Amino acid sequence: MAGARAAAAAASAGASASSGNQPPQEPGLGELLEEFSRTQYRAKDGSGTGGSKVERIEKRCLELFGRDYCFSVIPNTNGDICGHYPRHIVFLEYESSEKEKDTGDTHLFDKVRGYDIKLLRYLSVKYICDLMVENKKVKFGMNVTSSEKVDKAQRYADFTLLSIPYPGCEFFKEYKDRDYMAEGLIFNWKQDYVDAPLSIPNFLTHSLNIDWSQYQCWDLVQQTQNYLKLLLSLVNSDDDSGLLVHCISGWDRTPLFISLLRLSLWADGLIHTSLKPAEILYLTVAYDWFLFGHMLVDRLSKGEEIFFFCFNFLKHITSEEFSALKTQRRKSLPARDGGFTLEDICMLRRKDRGSTTSLGSDFSLVMESSPGATGSFTYEAVELVPAGALTQAAWLAALSDRETRLQEVRSAFLAAYSSTVGLRAVAPSPSGAIGGLLEQFARGVGLRGISSNAL
């Protein structure tokens, strides 16, 4: 056991050395990972055994959400809505400059429970992205599905449906068995149960410059990157429509992409703007993964390390092609004589509901809504600030900051993971020793035999 601890310490030291100084750790992150790796979250057990730890995790999530948003809470105290969803499902209302939060209980959802379409419309959802690789699954001898695309009554016809099949958690055992190398790892699309083809409306793909007909030839890195680009393009679209991303259960593939979306937009400085790297890491691990029922203890025992893949994958999305700032900058052109005309600005559409907005890094735009005119503005309400030094260099600096922020999150995750979950022998190993598991983990995540630039 002393050797195991020494190996773990070496892995942790490797993470610190590769990033210079040891990254600051969010208070409670170690406790979160310890709890996460031991048990699966269930809403009905929140106040039972281990309830005090879970309650601290839930409270911390609400606190972090409340830093930037006013929100309401959909009660799910005993798992009435879903057994593995959070007891307090957060619905972000609007960005708050006063840092006040509204978490009063609402009885609205007591009446609409089960009325899926009504709920989606209430949340302004337009785009539905389905990650299932099959139309239906057989569980306990019954056909079950969460796919709106197989509804024979076509009740979801008013929504824009996207079928973007993505491998389930079982596939990530191959990722672990390949020493955590996702490059070159391609899913077998010829398996009998795989019957959901990729289907995306053409009008959503023309600007992405991706050959979607080749999706079955992509390795795990390419597929995840391209799907994330698609989701980011939907989030950054001109309309203010909502986006629903789901798989069959919502606790493996769904948190993977929600987590990547949240971290990517945060790195651009567009959401959760007051949270530091350690804080956004805690929020997404706790809320998107733990509180939504990801079975980490089961996945670890089987080697299905989709949770680890998510945060290790951050090294693949640091470039400008994943930045929402790139989209905003493209919309801000053309510039005239170092500034922008009123006509240029009027071509831009607001993407937030606040009273003040800043669009792009090439210029500053101060826009105040008239009293009682939320979501609209008049010519008189627009004040243009000359671009000046806010040019290409400023935009590139913002992108560089994005890379730094994502690297900090990844480094913080690796350090915390190696000192908690990495210590736990959860399944028999061919090496027959926990030291072998730790060494395999260290090689796979880049803590052995590579330069610090790889991080």
N, C-alpha and C positions, 0 to 999 in steps of 0.2 A: 504493500500500500504506500510505503514511503516513496518507492520508485514512481508510482502513479502520480503522487502529489508533485514530485520533482518534475515529471514530464508536463503536468498541467501548468506548473509555474513557468517552465521553459516556454510553453505555448503562449502563455499570457505575456511573458517578457518579450517574445518574438513580435507579438502584436504591437506592444508599446514601442519597441525599437524601430519597427518598420514605419511607424508614423511619427517618429521623433520623440515627443513626450507622450506619456500615457494620457489618453483622452479622458475628460471629466465624465464621471458616471452619474446618470440621473438617480437621485435618491429613490431607493426602493426597487431599482431595476434588478438587482441580484435576487431579492425576495420574489419578484415577479417571475423570473426565470426558474427559480427553485420550485415555486408553486405550479407553474406551467408544466414543468417536466415531470411532475408527480401525478397530476390529476387533470381530467378534463372538466372544464367549467360547465355547470348546469345551473340554470336560473333558480330552480326549486331548492338547490342546495346552498344558495348564496348566504343564507343566514344560519346554516347548520354547521357541520364540522368544517373547521377552517374558515368559517364565515368572517371572522375578524380580518383575516388577510384579504379575502375577496372584497370585503367592504372597503378596505383601504385602497385597493386597486380601482374599484368603481369610483370612489370619491376622487382619487387622483385624476382619473380620466375626465370627470365632469369639471374639475378645476382647470385642466389644460384646455378643454374645449371652451371654457368660459373666458379664457384670456383674450380671445379675439371675437367671440360670437355671442349673441343672445340666442338662446335655444329653448325649445320645449322638450319635454320628456314623454315618450310613449311608455306607459307602465306595462311591464312584463314580469311582475313580481314573482309569480309561481310558474313561470313558463307558459302562461295561458296563450300567448301568441305563438311562441316557439320555444321549446325546451332548452335549446342551446344558444338562444339569442340573449343579449344582455338584459338584466332586470330593468335597466333604465336605457331604453333605446333613444339615442339622441337625434333630434331633428333640428338642424341648424336653420334658424329663422333669418337672421341677417347679421352682417358684420357690425360689431359694436365699438364705437369710439369711446364710450363711457366706461367700457369694461364691466358692464352690468350684465348679469345673466338672469334669465327667467326660466326656472325649472318647475313652475306650478303644474301639478298633475292635470291631465285633460281626459275627459270621458268620451271625446269624439271617436276614438278608435275602438271603444267598447261596442259601438253601434255598427261600425263598418268592418269588424273582424270577419275575415273570410271573403270579403268583397274585394278581391284583388285589384280589379280594374278600377274601381272607385278610388281605392287608395293610391294607385299609380297616378291617376289624374289629379288627385289632391296634391300630390308631390310634384306635379308638373313634369312627370316623366314622359319623354317622347321616344327616346332610343332605348332598346332592350337588347343587351348583348348576352347571348347564351353560350357558355363555355363547354357544354356537354358534347362528348364525342359520339353519343348515341341519342336516338330520339326518346327511347324509354329504357329504364333499367328494371331488372327483375330482382326484387328483394322479398324474401320470405314467400316465394312463389307467386308474387303479385307484380304486375306491371306498374311502375311508378315513374313519374316524370315531373320536371319543373319547367319544361319547354313550352313556351307559348306558341312555338311554331307548329306543334302537332295538335293544336286545338281544332277539332273538326268543325266546330261552330263558327270559327273565324272571329271570335270575340275580341281578339287583339288586333284587328285589322286597322284600327286607327293609330297604332303605334308603328314605329319603324323597327323591324326585327332584324337582328344580325346574328347569324349562326357562325361563331368563331371557335370551332372545336379545339380544345387544348387538353393535353394528357392529364389524367388524374394522378392522385398522390402515389399510386403504385409505381408509376414510371420513374419516380424520383429515387427509388432504390438503385436503379441503374446509374443515376447521377452519383450517388454515394459510392457504389461499387467501382466507379471509374475514377476514384480519388477526387471526387468533387469537380470533375472536368465536364462542363456542359457543351463545350465546343465539340462538334462532330457527333453529338448524341442525337439520333433521329428516332422519333416515335414510329412504331410499326402500324401504319394505317390500314394494313390488310387484314387485321384481326376481325373475327366474325362479328363481334359485338359493336364494332365501329360502323355506324350507319348514318351519321349526321355530317353531311358535306359542308364545307365553308360556303357561306352565302351572305354577301354584303351588297346592298344597293349600289349601283354604279356611281351615283351622284356623290357618294361619300368617299370614293376611292381615287377620284381623278387627280387630286392634288398631292397624293402621297408618294407617287413614283415608286410603287411597289407592284411586282408581278405576282398577284394573288393566286394565279393558277399553279404556282410552284410551291404552295404551302406545305405539301406533303414531302417536299425535298429539303425543307429547312431543318437545321439542327435546333436544339433547345434555345440557344442564344438568339438566333435569327427570328425564331417564331415568337419568343417573348418580346423582343424588341419591336417587331412589326405590329404585334397586337397592341402593345403599349402606345405606339405612334397613332394607331387608329383611335384608341380610347382618348388620347390627348387631343386629337383633332376634333372629336365630338364635344369634349369639354370646352374647347376653344372656339367652337363654331359661333356664328354671328347671332343665332337665336339664344334665348335663355332657357332652353328646354333641359329637363333633367335627364340623367343617364342611370339606368339600372344595369348592373353587372351581376351575373349569377351563374352558378353551376347546378349541381343536383341538391347538395346539402348546404352550401354556403360556408364551409369551414376549411377548405383547402385552396382550391384555385381562386375562389372569390377573394379571400383576404390577400392572396398573392398580388393580384392586380390592383385591388383597392389600396393596398399598402404602397405599391410602386407609384400609383397616381398621386396619393397624398404626399409622398416624399418628393416626387418630381416637381409638383406645383409649389411645395414649400421651399424647395431649393431655388426656385425662381423668384421667391419673395412674394408670391401671389396669395398664399393662404397661411394661416397660423403664424402670422408675421412676428409675433412676440416670442415664439418658442425657440429655444436654443436647440442645437443638435441632440443633446442628451434628452431633452424634454419631448421633442417630436418622436424620437425613437421609442421612448416609454409609451407615449400615447398610442402609436400605431401597433406596438406589440401587445399592449394591454387591451385596447378597444377592438381593433380590427382582427386580432388573432385570438387572444385568450378569452375575452368576453363573448366572442361570437362562436365559441365552442370548438376551436381547433384541438384535435386530440393529439397533442404533442407527445404524451407518454406512449400512446399506441404507435404513432408514426416513428418515434425513436426506436421502439422495440423491433420494428420491421425494417428499419433503415430507410424509411420513406421521408427523406429530409427536405420536403418542400418548404418548410419554414426557414431553414437555414439558407436554402437556395435564394429565397426572396431578398435577403439582406446582403448576401454575397454578390448578388446580381447587380447591385448598385454601381459597381465598377463599369458596367456595360451601358449606362445611360447618362453619363456625365457630359456628353458632347452636345453641341448646339442643336442638333437635329431633334433632340427630345425636349427642347426648351420652348415653353409657351411665349417667351420673350421674342423668339424668332418670328412667330406668327404675328405678334403685335407690331414688330418692326416692319414686316412686309406690308402690313395694312397702313402703316404711317407714311409710306412713300407716295408721291414724290415730294421732295423738299425743294423750296425755291429760295435762293439767296440765303441759305442758312436758317430759314424759318419755314413756317407752314401757313397756308392761307386758310381762311374760314371755310372755304369749300372743301379743302383737304380734310379738315377736322370733321365736317358734317358727314363725310363718307364713313367715319368710324362710328360704331355703335357701342353703347355702354354695355358692359358685362357685369356690372354690380348694381346694387340697389342703394348704395350709399349716396351721400350728398356731394362728396368730393371724390374725384378719381384721377389717377395718373396713368396715361397710356404710353407704353413704350419707354425706351431709354434715350431716344434721339431728341426728345423735346419734353417740355413740361406743360401739362394742360390742367388748369384749374377750372372746374366746372361745378357750379352750385345750382341745385334745383330751386325753382321758384316755390314759395310756400304752397303746399297742397298739390304740387305737381310732381310727385314721386315718379321717377323713371323717365322724365322728360326734361328738356332744357330749351331755352330760347337763345337767340343770337346774343342778346344783351348779357346773358349769364355766362358767356364764354370769354375767358381772358387768356390770350396767348402769351407765353413766355418764350422769347427767342431761344433757339437751340443752343447757341454759343458753343461751349466745349462739349455739350452732350451729343457727341457724334459717334462715329464708328468705334472709337476707342472706348467710350463709356459703355456702349453695348457689349463690346468684347469683355470689358471688365466685369459686367454683370454675369456673363457666361462663365468667366473664370471663377467668380464667387460661387456659382452653382456647383461647379466641379469640387471646389473645396468643401462646401457644405455637405455634399453627398459622401465624400471621402471621410469626413469627420463622423458621420452617422455610421458608415460601414465599420470604421475602426473601433468606434465605441461598442458596436454590436459584437464584433469578433472578440474584443477583450472580455466583455461580460459573458459571452457564450462559452468561451474557453475556460473561464474560471467557475462556471456553474454547471451547465448542461454537459460540457466537455469532460467533466470529472465523472460522469455517471455511466457505468457499464450497464447498458439496458438490454443487450442481446449477446448471445454467444458469438465470438469472433473467430475466424480461421486462425488468427495468431494465438488464440487462447489466453490472452492477457489484455488487461485494460491499457497497458502501455502501448500495445499494438494499435488499439483503437485511437488513442490520443495521437500517436505518430501519424496514422493515416489521415486523421482530421487536420493535423498541422500541415502536412504536405498539401492536402487538397485546398486549403484556404490561403495558402501562400505564406505560411509562417516558417517554412523550411526551404532552404536552397534557392531563394529568389531574392531579387533586389527589392528595396523599399518602393521603387517606382511602380511595381506591379500592384501595390495597394492604391 
